[in-house]
Amino acid sequence: MVRKKILIVEDELDVAAYLATLFQDNGYDTAIAYNGIQGFETARTAKPDLITLDVTMPLRSGVRTYEMYKRDPELSDIPIIIITAVDETQNDFLSKIQGSLVPQGFMSKPIDTVRLLKLTASLLSSREQ
């Protein structure tokens, strides 16, 4: 069975390592990018099955990076889970994006690992259908 690949776009090294370990321990392959620019480039080359994306990052915000993913024909169908410490994440994020590019999931920090893994499995299984 081919393992699903998750791209983690997160500027905090400890959070990125934590997420990578969590996903790897649960049967996923991972790739990590530490800012929005690197995250976009990595997505184009690694072709992940799912992306986790922080909102507040250097060089390019998660909002801008998210919009780039959703406007790229090669990446637009990849499910994205927004993971951030920003309060009121969902409403704030939705007010900043343009158009109807609603993310598939939101997760606040500190991360509820059980909820994150369930959401990940759900998004990946619905993508297969």
Secondary structure by P-SEA (a helix, b strand, c coil): cbbbbbbbbcccaaaaaaaaaaaaaacccccccccaaaaaaaaaaccccbbbbbcccccccaaaaaaaaaaccccccbbbbbbccccaaaaaaaaacccccccccccccccaaaaaaaaaaaaaaaaac
